[in-house]
Amino acid sequence: MRSCEQELQELVQHIDILVKNRETDLKQQVKKVYKHFEKKTKECQQQKITLEENSKKILALQSQVDWLTAEKQKAEEIHETQVTNLKSKAALLRTEHERLHKTFLRKMHNMEKRSKSADGHDDNKNQQIQQLTEKLKECENQLKAVQEEKDILQGKFESMESECKVLQRKRENLEAANESLTMNLEESEKQRQEGEHEIYKFRLLVKQQNDDLVDYGKSDDLLKRAVITLRTDLQTKIATITNLQSELEQYKEDQAHRMKNDYEMLETLQNENQQLHQDLVKHKEYMKEYSSLKEQLELLKAEKVVLGKIISDQTEKLKNHKTKMQLKIDEVEENFDEVWMAQARNVDEETAKLELQLINQQQNRQEKEEFYEETEDKEEQDYDDDEEEVEIEEVEEEVEEETDKEHDKEVGVEEMEKENKRVDVDHRLSKEVGDRVHQSLSALNSALNSTSQTNLQHVIDAIGIEPKPNDSVFCVSQSQIKDFLHKEQIYRKDWEDNFSKELHRIWHNTEGVIQRYINSL
């Protein structure tokens, strides 16, 4: 054990040394990364300063180019005006020279003719010729001066063009340098971001290593694995740095290719946008239909709730009606004989009354017939007397009253007949009800007997009593009977729950049918 503990201590010390060396290496790497990061930031700042200087130089050169182009335009305009003036002057001088030469030739010809006759005029003519030759020389000198000025202006123009070309080249070189500097800035910015990311990763690694160092007493294998993983992480990071550099170069090459693909993608996206717009219009129409169907579904749900309430009310009413009918049946069973005798008495009394009424009606009819015969005799005897007429009218009124009474009696007789019929119907119904009650009572008694036997058997089976031939039902204890009744209540509750579930299932099926109908619409 002591040897194992010593080996463990040595391993722990060795691991501590390795961890410290690893921490120092990581700190040195972090310092190197920071230094590299600071160098890159300084380079970025210097490149920004050079960019700003180059931009200022470009602006100054741009202003110089603009000034030179303006001066060139002005010189060209002056040169064109001077050239046009000199051309016009040269044309005038040529015309004058030709005219003078013609006149000179003509005069020389005339002078040769007149030389023989007038030698005295030679001196004047020679003077005129000398003057004309001097004028020609002066014109030629002026032409030479104009040509020299033209050559000078042409040289200035060519020198200005060369200067403009040089400035244009400088401008292009500066723009290329500016673009290269911007690219370098972007690359340096990317490298800076990558350096920050690497620093963040190193910090996370340091934290993880610190956290791992806290738990260094766990096992030797975990620490060795951590060291191996750190080495692999370093190798992977070096590989990722190289891959990132290669990816940067590939990114520059792929950027131009992406631009072309982007233009093609724009065209495809425009077509897709049109299709999406059409789909959106269709979707809006579908949404309108969906909203209308949703409203219909909500109405159907409300109707469902109402129907559910109605069904619940109807079920409650049916239960109440069932209880009332059961109570009525019980009352009918208890008071059946009394009710039947009372109805029979009422029927006998009503029949006796109807017989009396019929006898009275017959007597009244006989009296009326006798009265009619007497009135007819009186009418034959005393037809002319006014008093008799009045009496006749009174008699007629009495007759009418008696006829009305007879009519009322007949109506009463008809009503009595209807009541007799209703009594007969009630009697038949009471018989049918009695028969059905007796049938239901007999069925109930048989069912109760069968259920009592089955329940007794269940009770015996539940309690564990082995029945004997002389055993009776009352040999079971009261607690056993209570247990059996409790089980019966549980069974009844289960039946009610199953009944409610069945109703819920039926309603769910009807709701599904309604939903299918809505979907089919």
Summary of the structure (lengths in Angstrom):
residues: 521
radius of gyration: 69.1
end to end distance: 86.3
largest distance: 208.5
contacts: 1218
relative contact order: 0.04
helix: 94%
strand: 0%
